[in-house]
Amino acid sequence: MTTLAHRRNTPHELNALICGAPRTPITLTDEHRRSLSARFRAVASDTHRRLDAWIVERAGKTSTGFQWSPATARRVLATGALRRSARHQGLSLIEAINDEIGDQLARSTSGFARRGSLGDWLSGLSATGIALVTAEAANWAIQSAEIAEWVSCPWRFAASDAYYDVARARTTLRGRRDLEVELDESRVILRLRAGSPGKSAGPGLRSDLTIEALAHPDGLAPARIIGIWPEAGVCLSVDGTMDDLRSGARDLVRTAVVQRRSEGARAA
């Protein structure tokens, strides 16, 4: 049975979700990993497959392909700026964002940015385009910083998203995480999203939960994962129970099956 909970996005409700998380974390074993690997290997793929919560929420529907835009670049630049400002006291968020953009442009100018990368895309923008990217990143960074200030427990900005390569299945899973909150014997993951949650937000959270546990060296699942939609003023949470971890794994495999069928239909 799922543990999906819906709350208003307020400091009180958010801290209640964090502090009320289960205290006994669940651990995924090597047997769980082998079972998942076998299920993915049964869904053959001609190319390397990458799955995340966004694809799960779209039920495996194919898209026209990723394209950089102010909206897709904002989280990368904002999270980098937040980590940078945390390291350098006195550095404002806008200054940190400008530094992040400057680093990306420097990589492109020096030839270290691969074609299609963020730095490569930024180098082709006009001054107006850069200003739009900066504004989007600043808005995301401000929202993230405000949420972080609400949290009463020790926390840190995530160093990166969670990645897990499924053994011998040509599949990489990516779990989204923005803040990591440390509890006595476990942790809570906070994930920020734009817009408002749809009907498939629960499966998206469960898939992120499962990927987070798989990516942990010891298979330790978060006590709770909380999705926050600041613009909608709501947050959803899923507990790190074995039922929800299994549901997340099933959603990921089901998404791979849908993708494989789509590939077969296109080939025919």
Steps between C-alpha positions, in 0.01 A plus 500: 500500500635841403580760767437802276406804709384843379570816701504878463847637439560695821796497744289322763368230267841443337678457833221273623556277197875498558492439875220246470690279256542133600805446721591150383639515145451217250799348321506352150716188485712354221213261431269795436756646258539169314124463470463850357786442258338180373170679441670774299703248300174334403401827332763510228611836364697578185649811658605608847188584695467790746201518733395757758188622679400730214487208255311288753246778548451512122438121502798442273370719219777606267576868452664699225828492689661721757565863410664771708284797592486747791259259671720191457822684589374673814532207742855413393618859538299569816619192689858572401459858618348390831792268570743774396340761727500251789877455457574871464337709771396845381445389140146591392287259301506725193880521518520123540272446199708738289810307606334170403409639158850642464654159574276335241593759238869463586477124437348566161758764408787271603359208303422281801120519456366219283254573223146526635612567857372786714816701441476446124137616501570805717783609269251541216261726691470874469527732799120496524500120501758490778288744700197273466704199615634700794149607604367143487798368699467778756132424555576129549791574735292740712219245534749228596673723754167596657401134537839419651459779756175342616665170592576475872717184478859490369498507120723550198452567130543174310836471327333333200200294400499128579618270220487121481619282213301176489746214457506343151175672401625802302290717730583805710257630761508861618332613820438869556605653834552861606539503879613223733379523859687302765304329777643292787512169315368582156452777245220679319530613138333820377428543132378829349279514193346775289128539434258274685496123563301288259328166554827316433704696759479209744664247264767761424581538868507122551741455211731767644478323836601167347786649300626680810514170690670319211760776465591486871816288555324297769158500336360721776169656400404851611254503787279726288518688172309827472408665172441874527315714245556858628292662227199285587558525875485123556732216589465123470693238692569128469653289778794269445300184558567174320157521335578842351849392395353202317233722343773736381693211346186371325428848360852524361485156338151570365631820343781304334242256360294785351811651345600166350156454347518850353839422349358182348202686355726762341727232356202322345 
